[in-house]
């Protein structure tokens, strides 16, 4: 790796680079730097001081950003003191990182340079790698079964659905059905019989904070800038265990910020399910407890949005939180009316942790994508669903 340093660095920078087998190039001003950059394609990362002869590091960054051949190189800006406006401007314009050189350990800056270099190499590799397009196809046996089963059930339950729609309409004003966007392997219109009063979606945020079944911690947590980092406390005064971050005039090391953020994210629930939801009507409570409200999803099955058996499609606000590989694996399986977590745990009154639900969703995805899948596995889950259709809690 080759670094170009613009400014007047201390000898210790060059020595650290040498110890890490990094090639160190140094110039004192932007003009010399531009000449090197245009003649030497081997420069991998640029470190630039803010105060340069005749201009600033920001001016130099804006100059190379206009050159398509130069702007792709990772760029780190160093300032002798913290300036909130400069900090904001730097990241707004796309600078990769910003350090206060007088309060940051030089080893940490070089380590950050190495990290940016590795990320840049990975991006280059990914862009250079041709990725073949794979079209997802539901197994033919599963699709035929879905259409036949859904059609027969719809024909048989038509009188029940008509009576239910009439009861819903007599109890409260509004449409008897409910359409919402859901995410399975794709985003689609999801059909249900309406079990709540109209306008209920507007109340979900406040209710989720108070009554969400999946919440493991009722107290809202935030990043604490006043609590000392345990790792930094072990070091001499003026040294930090990781690069310093400056957030709204607060200073915190990257390790302690990331640690607290991870703790907060783990305490917040991904899924939302309200216990004894006050928005539910009397008819709605009955059709939920008997699962009658789910019957219009048979139309989704016939349309091809869903399958009879799969992982439950999620509301968009839940699906967008599932970014980790261990969680997002559930989307490898089709969306379904019933599935593993329904037959395993719904009959217990809905008492289910978020981890249990994720585990069961992933288990079905593993079965669906692996060599173990067969139509008879889905049939067994359907047969196990019938005893669980009636439940006591309105979840």
MIGU-355952 format. One line per 3 residues: number of its first residue (from 1); their letters; for each residue x negated, y negated, z negated of N, C-alpha, C. Coordinates in steps of 0.05 Angstrom, whole numbers, plus 5000, padded with zeros to 4 digits. Each point is the difference from the previous one (the first is absolute). Last residue first. Example, Ala and Ser with C-alpha at 12.3 -4.5 7.8 and 13.67 -1.06 7.14 Angstrom:
<atoms>
2 = sa = 4743/5045/4858/4984/4976/4999/5015/4978/4986 | 4994/5115/5001/5018/4976/5000/4982/4976/5000
</atoms>
This chain:
<atoms>
395 = xxx = 6069/5232/4613/4974/4991/5010/4998/5006/5029 | 5069/5012/4917/5004/4985/5025/4973/4989/5009 | 5025/5092/4939/4990/4973/5000/5003/4987/5027
392 = xxx = 5027/5092/4986/5013/4983/4980/4992/4970/5001 | 5008/5077/5083/4983/4992/4978/5014/4981/4982 | 5010/5072/5092/5015/4986/4979/4981/4994/4977
389 = xxx = 4966/5046/5074/5015/4977/5012/5014/4984/4979 | 4944/5083/4994/4990/4975/4989/5016/4976/5010 | 5014/5093/5028/5005/4998/4971/4992/4973/4988
386 = xxx = 4983/5014/5095/5029/5000/4993/5005/4999/4970 | 4911/5008/5041/5010/4973/4997/5029/5001/4990 | 4947/5077/5024/4995/4991/4973/5011/4973/4995
383 = xxx = 5007/5036/5086/5016/5017/4982/4996/4992/4971 | 4947/4958/5065/5028/4992/5003/5018/5015/4981 | 4909/5024/5006/5004/4974/4986/5028/4990/5001
380 = xxx = 4978/5078/5048/4998/5005/4971/5004/4975/4984 | 4993/4993/5094/5026/5012/4992/5000/5006/4970 | 4920/4968/5038/5020/4979/4998/5027/5011/4991
377 = xxx = 4932/5062/5017/4992/4984/4976/5021/4978/4996 | 5006/5053/5076/5011/5013/4977/4993/4986/4974 | 4964/4975/5086/5027/4990/4996/5013/5012/4975
374 = xxx = 4895/4988/5001/5019/5016/5016/5027/4989/4994 | 4885/4981/4977/5027/4992/5005/5016/5020/5016 | 4905/5003/4971/5020/5013/4983/5028/4994/5008
371 = xxx = 4914/4964/5034/5009/5024/5014/5022/5014/4985 | 4988/4893/4989/4983/5023/4999/5011/5024/5015 | 5044/4914/4985/4979/4997/5019/4981/5024/5002
368 = xxx = 5075/4998/4939/5010/4994/5026/4978/4999/5021 | 4980/5013/4908/5013/5023/5011/5009/4995/5028 | 4962/4929/4953/4980/5021/5005/5012/5024/5013
365 = xxx = 5058/4932/4972/4985/4992/5024/4978/5020/5007 | 5050/5013/4921/5016/5006/5024/4985/4992/5025 | 4959/4979/4920/5001/5029/5002/5017/5007/5025
362 = xxx = 4994/4910/4974/4976/5009/5013/5000/5030/5004 | 5071/4962/4952/5001/4990/5028/4976/5010/5016 | 5002/5019/4908/5019/5017/5015/5003/4991/5029
359 = xxx = 4945/4949/4941/4989/5026/5003/5018/5018/5017 | 5029/4914/4976/4979/4999/5020/4989/5027/5006 | 5062/4992/4930/5013/4996/5026/4979/4999/5022
356 = xxx = 4969/5006/4912/5014/5024/5008/5012/4998/5027 | 4961/4923/4961/4980/5019/5009/5012/5027/5009 | 5055/4932/4963/4991/4993/5027/4980/5020/5010
353 = xxx = 5070/5035/4928/4979/4980/5001/4993/4994/5029 | 5096/5033/4956/4977/5008/5017/4980/4978/5000 | 5105/5027/4972/4977/4995/4984/4975/5010/5014
350 = xxx = 5095/5009/5028/4983/4979/5012/4976/4993/4984 | 5065/5071/4982/5010/4974/4993/4983/4977/5011 | 4987/5095/5016/4994/4994/4972/5009/4972/4992
347 = xxx = 5008/5036/5090/5018/5013/4982/4995/4996/4971 | 4941/4970/5069/5024/4983/4998/5020/5012/4981 | 4913/5040/5024/5002/4983/4977/5026/4985/4998
344 = xxx = 4973/5067/5069/4984/5007/4977/5008/4984/4975 | 5039/4986/5088/5009/5026/4989/4984/5007/4975 | 4979/4918/5044/5028/5000/4993/5008/5027/4987
341 = xxx = 4913/4987/5034/5004/4987/4974/5029/4999/4992 | 4975/5041/5085/4990/5014/4976/5006/4986/4974 | 5066/4976/5079/4972/5008/5000/4991/5013/4974
338 = xxx = 5086/4950/5070/4992/5013/4975/4971/5009/5003 | 5032/4946/5066/5022/4995/4982/4994/5013/4973 | 4918/4966/5066/5021/5021/4997/5021/4992/4980
335 = xxx = 4906/4971/5069/5019/4991/4979/5023/5021/4999 | 4904/5035/5033/5023/4983/5009/5016/4991/4976 | 4893/5018/4990/5025/5015/5004/5023/4982/5008
332 = xxx = 4917/4964/4982/4993/5019/5020/5024/5019/5006 | 4996/4931/4932/5011/4991/5025/4992/5019/5023 | 4967/5008/4908/5028/5008/5002/5012/4994/5027
329 = xxx = 4911/4973/4972/5002/5027/5013/5029/5008/5004 | 4967/4921/4951/5012/4997/5027/5002/5026/5015 | 4957/4995/4914/5028/4994/4997/5014/5000/5028
326 = xxx = 4906/5014/4989/5012/5020/4983/5030/4996/4997 | 4945/4937/5047/5003/5025/5015/5015/5021/4984 | 5019/4895/4984/4979/5019/4994/5006/5027/5015
323 = xxx = 5060/4924/5001/4977/4996/5018/4978/5020/4995 | 5104/4969/4975/4987/5026/5002/4977/4999/5019 | 5062/4928/4983/4981/5003/4978/4985/5026/5001
320 = xxx = 5071/4976/5062/4976/4983/5005/4979/5001/4978 | 5086/5046/4994/4982/5013/5019/4974/4983/5004 | 5072/4966/4946/4986/5022/4987/4978/5012/5018
317 = xxx = 5057/4931/5032/4984/4989/4979/4985/5021/4984 | 5061/5025/5070/4976/4988/5011/4982/4990/4977 | 5064/5082/4980/5004/4972/5007/4973/4988/5009
314 = xxx = 5007/5105/5012/4997/4980/4980/5009/4973/5010 | 5023/5112/5019/4990/4975/5011/5000/4978/4979 | 4988/5106/4977/5019/4979/5001/4988/4975/5013
311 = xxx = 4968/5097/5027/4995/4982/4978/5019/4976/5002 | 5031/5096/5038/4976/4984/5004/4994/4983/4975 | 5084/5060/5056/4980/5004/4978/4975/4984/5007
308 = xxx = 5072/4990/5058/5015/5009/4976/4981/5002/4976 | 4971/4929/5071/5004/5029/5001/5018/5007/4976 | 4989/4902/5059/4994/5016/4976/5003/5030/5007
305 = xxx = 5013/4934/5066/4985/4983/4981/4989/5017/4977 | 5057/5028/5077/4972/5006/5000/4983/4983/4981 | 5100/5009/5019/4986/4980/5016/4970/5006/5002
302 = xxx = 5055/5054/4944/5007/5005/5028/4985/4980/5019 | 4989/4987/4907/4988/5026/5009/5006/5005/5029 | 5041/4926/4959/4971/4995/5004/4986/5025/5010
299 = xxx = 5088/5010/4974/4999/4985/5026/4971/4994/5006 | 5018/5037/4917/5002/5021/5021/5000/4987/5028 | 5005/4949/4921/4973/5004/5010/4999/5024/5020
296 = xxx = 5079/4971/4950/4996/4987/5026/4971/5004/5011 | 5025/5036/4911/5011/5015/5023/4995/4985/5027 | 4981/4975/4903/4978/5008/5018/5010/5011/5027
293 = xxx = 5056/4975/4924/4990/4976/5013/4978/5006/5020 | 5038/5067/4942/5017/4994/5024/4989/4976/5015 | 4968/5045/4915/4984/4997/5024/5016/4996/5025
290 = xxx = 5025/5003/4903/5007/5023/5017/4985/5001/5026 | 4989/4929/4938/4996/5024/4984/5006/5025/5015 | 5015/4917/5042/4972/5004/4996/4995/5026/4984
287 = xxx = 5088/4971/5016/4988/5010/5025/4970/5004/4997 | 5047/4964/4925/5009/5027/5007/4987/5011/5025 | 4983/4911/4974/4988/5018/4981/5008/5029/5006
284 = xxx = 5039/4931/5051/4972/5004/5007/4986/5019/4981 | 5088/4971/4984/4999/5020/5021/4971/5007/5008 | 5009/4933/4937/5010/5025/4989/5001/5022/5021
281 = xxx = 4925/4925/5015/5029/5000/4995/5009/5027/4988 | 4900/4949/4994/5015/5022/5011/5030/4998/4993 | 4925/4944/4969/5011/4991/5025/5019/5021/5012
278 = xxx = 4945/5010/4919/5026/4986/4996/5013/4990/5026 | 4933/5088/4977/5000/4975/5015/5027/4986/4997 | 4946/5080/4957/5027/4989/4994/5003/4972/5012
275 = xxx = 4906/5020/5015/5015/5018/4983/5026/4986/4993 | 4934/4987/5089/5012/4987/4977/5017/5020/4984 | 4911/5001/5068/5025/5014/4996/5012/4990/4974
272 = xxx = 4909/4986/5071/5020/4986/4984/5025/5017/4999 | 4885/5013/5021/5028/5005/5006/5018/4985/4981 | 4908/4989/4989/5004/4997/5029/5030/5003/5006
269 = xxx = 4957/4963/4904/5011/5023/5015/5003/4994/5029 | 4926/4964/4924/5024/4992/5015/5010/5024/5016 | 4919/5005/4950/5022/4997/4981/5027/4993/5013
266 = xxx = 4917/5008/5048/5008/5026/4991/5023/4999/4981 | 4962/4920/5032/5013/5014/5022/5010/5027/4991 | 4948/4949/4940/5026/4988/5004/5016/5015/5021
263 = xxx = 4911/5025/4985/5017/5008/4977/5028/4989/5003 | 4935/4975/5064/5008/5028/5003/5018/5010/4977 | 4964/4913/4996/5019/5002/5021/5010/5028/5004
260 = xxx = 4929/4984/4940/5026/4991/4989/5022/5002/5021 | 4913/5021/5028/5008/5019/4979/5028/4993/4989 | 4956/4941/5060/5011/5023/5014/5010/5021/4980
257 = xxx = 4958/4923/4965/5025/4992/5014/5013/5025/5013 | 4916/5011/4960/5021/4996/4979/5027/4992/5013 | 4923/5009/5057/5006/5025/4987/5024/4997/4981
254 = xxx = 4963/4923/5042/5016/5016/5018/5009/5026/4988 | 4984/4913/4938/4984/5017/5017/5018/5019/5016 | 5026/4899/4967/5002/5028/4992/4983/5017/5018
251 = xxx = 5040/4891/4976/4977/5016/5009/5002/5028/4989 | 5070/4910/5026/4991/5021/4981/4977/5016/5012 | 5050/4931/5047/4982/4988/4980/4993/5019/4978
248 = xxx = 5051/5033/5073/5015/4978/4987/4984/4989/4976 | 4947/5074/5033/5029/5000/5007/5014/4979/4984 | 4899/5045/5029/5011/4975/4990/5029/4998/5009
245 = xxx = 4919/5082/4984/5022/4989/5015/5010/4975/4987 | 4901/5061/5001/5021/4984/4986/5021/4991/5020 | 4937/5094/5003/5003/4972/5009/5023/4985/4987
242 = xxx = 4959/5076/4940/5009/5001/5029/5003/4971/5009 | 4970/5019/4912/4997/5027/5010/5007/5002/5030 | 4957/4911/4951/5025/5014/5002/4996/5027/5013
239 = xxx = 4942/4915/4943/5001/5021/5019/5027/5014/5000 | 4975/4929/4940/4996/4989/5027/5000/5021/5021 | 4974/5031/4902/5017/4977/5007/4992/4988/5027
236 = xxx = 4983/5104/4985/4990/4975/4989/5018/4977/5008 | 5046/5098/4996/4977/4987/5013/4992/4974/4986 | 5076/5056/4977/4976/5016/4995/4975/4987/5011
233 = xxx = 5089/4966/5014/4992/4996/4972/4974/5014/4993 | 5045/5012/5084/4984/4975/4999/4989/4995/4972 | 5059/5072/5012/4974/5006/5013/4982/4976/4999
230 = xxx = 5089/4994/4966/4984/5017/4983/4972/5006/5012 | 5061/4910/5015/4995/5026/5014/4981/5017/4982 | 5068/4924/4959/4973/5004/5010/4997/5028/5013
227 = xxx = 5089/4934/4992/4988/5024/4989/4973/5006/5013 | 5057/4929/5029/4987/4993/4974/4987/5024/4987 | 5053/5000/5081/4974/4987/5006/4985/4994/4974
224 = xxx = 5081/5072/5035/4990/4984/4977/4973/4989/5007 | 5090/5035/5061/4971/5000/4996/4992/4982/4977 | 5097/5043/4994/4986/4983/5019/4970/5002/4995
221 = xxx = 5103/5055/4978/4972/4994/4995/4989/4982/5021 | 5101/5030/4952/4986/4991/5024/4972/4992/4993 | 5063/5075/4950/4989/4974/4998/4985/4992/5026
218 = xxx = 5042/5086/4986/5020/4980/5003/4988/4972/4999 | 4965/5099/5032/4992/4979/4982/5019/4977/5004 | 5010/5078/5049/4986/5013/4978/4992/4979/4979
215 = xxx = 5080/5013/5082/4981/4982/4986/4988/5014/4977 | 5070/5037/5058/4973/5008/5004/4979/4982/4986 | 5097/4985/4999/4994/5026/4987/4971/5007/5002
212 = xxx = 5044/4900/4998/4989/5019/5019/4991/5026/4985 | 5044/4913/4967/5011/5027/4998/4988/5021/5018 | 4972/4904/4991/5011/5007/4974/5006/5030/4998
209 = xxx = 4965/4957/5080/4981/4994/4978/5010/5010/4973 | 5054/5009/5078/4977/5018/5001/4981/4995/4978 | 5075/4943/5013/5007/5026/4988/4977/5019/4999
206 = xxx = 4990/4916/5043/5003/4996/4971/5006/5027/4986 | 4995/5001/5095/4974/4992/4989/5001/4998/4969 | 5079/5020/5055/4982/5022/4996/4975/4992/4985
203 = xxx = 5081/4948/5031/4995/5004/4972/4978/5020/4995 | 5035/4977/5088/4988/4976/4988/4992/5003/4971 | 5048/5067/5051/4971/5000/5006/4986/4976/4988
200 = xxx = 5097/5015/4997/4984/5012/4979/4970/4999/5005 | 5084/4969/5049/4981/4981/4990/4981/5012/4979 | 5094/5047/5009/4986/4985/5021/4981/4980/4988
197 = xxx = 5022/5089/4945/5014/4975/5007/4984/4986/5022 | 4988/5106/4995/4995/4976/4983/5018/4977/5010 | 4993/5086/5042/5007/5007/4972/4996/4976/4982
194 = xxx = 5013/5031/5112/4994/4979/4981/5009/5008/4972 | 4965/5067/5077/5025/4989/4992/4994/4980/4978 | 4925/5018/5075/5012/5011/4975/5028/4988/4996
191 = xxx = 4908/5004/5076/5028/4998/4995/5008/5013/4973 | 4911/4950/5056/5007/5022/4982/5029/4996/4991 | 4927/4968/5083/5024/4992/4985/5011/5025/4985
188 = xxx = 4893/4991/5023/5026/5004/5013/5022/4990/4982 | 4883/5015/5019/5021/4984/4986/5026/5003/5015 | 4923/5079/4994/5005/4975/5014/5021/4984/4984
185 = xxx = 4970/5079/4966/4978/4999/5019/5003/4976/5018 | 5052/4981/4926/4992/5028/4999/4975/5002/5017 | 5064/4917/4954/4975/5008/5013/4995/5030/4995
182 = xxx = 5090/4924/5004/4984/5020/4985/4976/5008/5016 | 5086/4920/4993/4976/5010/5014/4985/5019/4981 | 5108/4988/4998/4976/4987/4990/4976/5011/5016
179 = xxx = 5117/4999/4988/4978/5004/5018/4976/4985/4989 | 5104/5041/4968/4977/4983/4993/4977/5007/5019 | 5118/5007/4992/4974/5012/5004/4978/4980/4994
176 = xxx = 5090/4976/4994/5000/5025/4985/4973/5015/5003 | 5018/4889/5002/4999/5024/5017/4999/5025/4983 | 5047/4917/4953/4975/5004/5014/5001/5025/5018
173 = xxx = 5053/4975/4903/4999/4989/5027/4972/5007/5012 | 5047/5063/4924/4985/4975/5003/4999/4992/5029 | 5056/5074/4968/4989/4990/4975/4985/4973/5003
170 = xxx = 5041/5047/5075/5021/4991/4981/4988/4989/4974 | 4943/5038/5067/5012/4975/5010/5021/4989/4981 | 4959/5084/4982/4981/4979/4998/5012/4973/5008
167 = xxx = 5052/5077/5012/4997/4994/4971/4980/4977/4996 | 5012/5034/5088/5024/4986/4991/4997/4991/4971 | 4932/5054/5036/4999/4973/5011/5024/4983/4991
164 = xxx = 4999/5091/4978/4980/4985/4984/4998/4972/5010 | 5055/5060/5048/5012/4994/4974/4981/4983/4982 | 4968/5031/5083/5021/4980/5005/5013/4992/4973
161 = xxx = 4935/5069/5000/4988/4974/5004/5021/4978/5004 | 5028/5090/4992/4989/4990/4975/4988/4973/5003 | 5032/5045/5078/5022/4991/4982/4990/4989/4974
158 = xxx = 4933/5035/5060/5013/4976/5010/5023/4991/4982 | 4937/5079/4996/5004/4981/4978/5014/4974/5009 | 4977/5076/5060/5015/5011/4977/5006/4979/4979
155 = xxx = 4949/4978/5078/5027/5008/5008/5016/5009/4975 | 4909/4981/4987/5015/4976/5005/5029/5006/5008 | 4939/5072/4990/5008/4988/4974/5016/4975/5004
152 = xxx = 4965/5042/5076/5021/5017/4988/5009/4988/4973 | 4929/4957/5046/5025/4998/5015/5023/5016/4987 | 4911/5005/4964/5012/4974/4995/5027/4997/5014
149 = xxx = 4949/5079/5017/5009/4999/4972/5015/4974/4994 | 4960/5011/5086/5022/5018/4996/5011/4998/4971 | 4924/4948/5022/5023/4992/5015/5024/5018/4995
146 = xxx = 4917/5023/4959/5011/4974/4990/5025/4992/5014 | 4952/5076/5032/5014/5005/4975/5013/4975/4989 | 4945/4990/5074/5025/5014/5008/5016/5006/4975
143 = xxx = 4915/4963/4986/5018/4980/5013/5027/5013/5007 | 4930/5055/4966/5011/4982/4979/5020/4980/5011 | 4955/5058/5059/5018/5016/4984/5012/4982/4978
140 = xxx = 4933/4963/5056/5025/5004/5014/5021/5015/4983 | 4923/4937/4957/5002/5027/5011/5028/5004/5012 | 4963/4902/4998/5012/5018/4981/5001/5028/5013
137 = xxx = 4927/4923/5023/5023/5014/5010/5011/5019/4978 | 4926/4911/5022/5013/5017/4980/5025/5013/5012 | 4908/4965/5051/5028/4995/4997/5012/5020/4980
134 = xxx = 4898/4957/5018/5015/5024/4993/5029/4993/4996 | 4903/4958/5049/5027/4995/4990/5015/5027/4995 | 4890/4977/4994/5021/5010/5017/5028/4996/4987
131 = xxx = 4905/4944/4992/5019/5015/4985/5023/5009/5018 | 4891/4967/5007/5026/5002/5014/5019/5018/4984 | 4914/4937/4968/5011/5027/5001/5027/5000/5013
128 = xxx = 4950/4921/4981/4987/5014/5022/5011/5028/5003 | 5029/4943/4930/5008/4988/5025/4989/5015/5024 | 4974/5027/4913/5029/5005/5004/5009/4989/5027
125 = xxx = 4911/4982/4972/5004/5029/5007/5029/5006/5006 | 4978/4914/4971/4989/5004/5027/5004/5029/5008 | 5023/4977/4912/5019/4987/5019/4991/5006/5029
122 = xxx = 4942/5027/4931/5024/5017/5001/5020/4989/5020 | 4923/4949/4982/4993/5024/5016/5024/5018/5003 | 5011/4925/4945/4998/4992/5028/4993/5024/5018
119 = xxx = 5000/5013/4907/5028/4996/5010/4999/4992/5029 | 4918/5007/4957/5012/5027/5003/5028/4998/5011 | 4956/4919/4979/4987/5013/5023/5012/5028/5005
116 = xxx = 5026/4952/4923/5011/4988/5024/4989/5013/5025 | 4963/5027/4918/5027/5009/5002/5014/4989/5025 | 4913/4970/4978/4999/5028/5009/5029/5011/5005
113 = xxx = 4991/4915/4962/4992/4999/5028/5000/5028/5012 | 5015/4991/4909/5023/4992/5015/4994/4999/5030 | 4929/5016/4942/5018/5023/5000/5025/4994/5016
110 = xxx = 4941/4930/4984/4989/5018/5020/5017/5025/5002 | 5023/4939/4934/5005/4988/5027/4990/5018/5022 | 4984/5024/4911/5028/5003/5006/5007/4989/5028
107 = xxx = 4913/4989/4963/5005/5028/5008/5029/5004/5008 | 4974/4917/4963/4992/5003/5029/5004/5029/5010 | 5059/4951/4922/4976/5016/5002/4994/5005/5030
104 = xxx = 5054/4914/4965/5005/5027/5010/4973/5014/5003 | 5015/4906/4977/5012/5016/4978/5005/5029/5009 | 4963/4930/5058/4987/4995/4974/5010/5017/4977
101 = xxx = 5037/5000/5091/4973/5013/4999/4987/4996/4973 | 5102/5011/5033/4985/4978/4986/4973/5011/4994 | 5065/5037/5082/4987/5004/4974/4989/4973/4990
98 = xxx = 5070/5053/5078/4990/4974/4990/4988/5005/4972 | 5034/5057/5100/4997/4998/4971/4987/4974/4992 | 5034/5020/5090/5003/5026/4987/4997/4999/4970
95 = xxx = 5041/4923/5067/4974/5008/4990/5003/5025/4983 | 5072/4947/5046/4992/5028/5007/4972/5008/4991 | 5060/4918/4987/4988/5000/5026/4988/5028/5008
92 = xxx = 5038/4984/4914/5021/4994/5019/4990/5002/5028 | 4941/5009/4927/5015/5025/5005/5023/4995/5020 | 4945/4926/4976/4983/5021/5010/5016/5025/5008
89 = xxx = 5042/4925/4957/4994/4995/5028/4985/5023/5012 | 5015/5001/4907/5025/5004/5015/4995/4998/5030 | 4928/4979/4943/5007/5028/4997/5024/5007/5017
86 = xxx = 4975/4910/4992/4982/5014/5018/5006/5030/5000 | 5047/4947/4940/5008/4993/5027/4983/5015/5020 | 4979/5009/4907/5026/5013/5007/5008/4994/5029
83 = xxx = 4901/5006/4959/5017/4978/5010/5026/5013/5009 | 4902/5024/4941/5027/5008/5009/5016/4976/5007 | 4891/5007/5012/5020/4996/4979/5028/5007/5012
80 = xxx = 4922/5013/5052/4987/4997/4974/5019/4996/4977 | 5019/5058/5092/5002/4973/4990/4987/4998/4973 | 5010/5068/5096/4990/4996/4972/5002/4970/4993
77 = xxx = 5046/5078/5074/4993/4972/4994/4991/4998/4971 | 5007/5080/5083/5002/4994/4972/4991/4972/4995 | 5035/5070/5086/4989/4974/4992/5005/4996/4970
74 = xxx = 5000/5081/5088/5008/4992/4973/4984/4975/4991 | 5018/5017/5105/4981/5007/4979/5010/4991/4973 | 5044/4982/5085/5006/5026/4988/4982/5008/4977
71 = xxx = 4993/4920/5058/5020/4998/4979/5006/5026/4986 | 4941/4984/5079/4988/4995/4973/5020/5002/4978 | 5020/5008/5095/4979/5019/4995/4989/4998/4972
68 = xxx = 5067/4939/5035/5011/5027/4997/4979/5021/4994 | 5003/4894/4974/4985/5018/5018/5009/5028/4996 | 5031/4929/4946/5009/4993/5027/4987/5017/5021
65 = xxx = 4975/5003/4908/5026/5013/5003/5011/4995/5028 | 4918/4961/4969/4997/5027/5010/5027/5014/5004 | 5001/4911/4965/4986/5000/5026/4998/5029/5011
62 = xxx = 5036/4984/4914/5019/4992/5021/4987/5001/5027 | 4945/5016/4926/5018/5023/5004/5021/4993/5022 | 4940/4932/4973/4986/5021/5016/5019/5024/5005
59 = xxx = 5032/4931/4945/4997/4990/5028/4986/5021/5017 | 5007/5018/4909/5026/5002/5013/4999/4991/5028 | 4923/4991/4946/5004/5028/5008/5027/5004/5013
56 = xxx = 4958/4903/5009/5007/5018/4978/5003/5028/5011 | 4936/4910/5032/5028/5009/5000/5005/5019/4977 | 4914/4953/5012/5016/4987/5022/5029/5009/5001
53 = xxx = 4936/5062/4947/4990/4975/5010/5018/4990/5024 | 5046/5061/4925/4979/5004/5021/4991/4972/5009 | 5065/5052/4921/4985/4976/5005/4977/5006/5019
50 = xxx = 5054/5073/4977/5018/4979/5007/4986/4974/5008 | 4957/5099/5015/5005/4981/4979/5019/4978/5009 | 4994/5104/5038/4996/4972/5005/5005/4983/4976
47 = xxx = 4986/5106/5048/5003/4987/4974/4993/4970/5004 | 5030/5089/5067/4989/4973/4997/5006/4991/4971 | 4987/5100/5059/5015/4984/4980/4986/4973/4997
44 = xxx = 4969/5061/5068/5025/5014/4992/5017/4983/4982 | 4920/4991/5083/5009/4988/4974/5027/5012/4993 | 4950/5018/5083/4998/5019/4978/5009/4989/4973
41 = xxx = 4991/4957/5089/5026/5013/4996/5000/5020/4977 | 4945/4909/5035/4996/5024/4985/5027/5013/4993 | 4992/4917/5046/4979/5015/5013/4995/5027/4987
38 = xxx = 5066/4935/4971/5005/5003/5029/4978/5017/5014 | 4995/4979/4906/5024/5015/5005/5005/5006/5029 | 4927/4943/4973/4996/5028/4993/5024/5017/5007
35 = xxx = 5009/4908/5011/4980/5010/5020/4995/5030/4995 | 5054/4953/4939/5014/5005/5025/4982/5012/5021 | 4963/4973/4917/5016/5024/4997/5015/5006/5025
32 = xxx = 4949/4921/4994/4983/5023/5002/5016/5026/4999 | 5048/4922/4986/4990/5000/5027/4982/5024/5005 | 5035/4980/4912/5019/5013/5018/4990/5002/5029
29 = xxx = 4930/4999/4915/5022/4984/5010/5016/5014/5021 | 4922/5038/4952/5008/4978/4982/5024/4984/5009 | 4971/5110/5011/4995/4974/5013/5011/4978/4981
26 = xxx = 4973/5115/5001/5008/4976/4986/4993/4975/5017 | 5013/5119/4994/4992/4977/5017/5011/4974/4986 | 4982/5112/4975/5007/4974/4991/4990/4978/5019
23 = xxx = 5028/5113/4992/4983/4981/5014/5010/4972/4994 | 5007/5090/4936/5015/4981/5017/4981/4981/5013 | 4990/5075/4931/4994/5006/5028/5017/4983/5019
20 = xxx = 4993/4993/4902/5023/5015/5010/4997/5006/5030 | 4934/4950/4953/5004/5024/4983/5022/5017/5011 | 4985/4916/5040/4979/5019/5006/5003/5026/4985
17 = xxx = 5059/4930/4980/5005/5011/5026/4980/5020/5008 | 4985/4952/4922/5022/5019/4996/5007/5013/5026 | 4936/4933/5003/4989/5023/4987/5022/5021/4996
14 = xxx = 5023/4916/5036/4985/5016/5019/4989/5025/4988 | 5044/4940/4943/5018/5011/5020/4986/5018/5019 | 4949/4951/4936/5013/5024/4989/5020/5012/5019
11 = xxx = 4954/4916/5015/4985/5024/5009/5014/5026/4991 | 5061/4914/5016/4978/5007/4982/4987/5025/5010 | 5051/4933/5069/5004/5020/4979/4976/5003/4983
8 = xxx = 5045/4928/5068/4975/5004/4987/5003/5019/4977 | 5058/4995/5096/4996/4983/4977/4972/5005/4989 | 5058/5070/5054/4998/4973/5009/4999/4982/4976
5 = xxx = 4983/5110/5031/5006/4981/4978/4994/4972/5010 | 5021/5104/5042/4990/4973/5006/5008/4981/4978 | 4984/5114/5010/5014/4977/4989/4987/4974/5010
2 = xx = 5009/5113/5026/4985/4975/5002/5017/4977/4991 | 4990/5118/4993/5017/4976/5000/4982/4975/5000
</atoms>
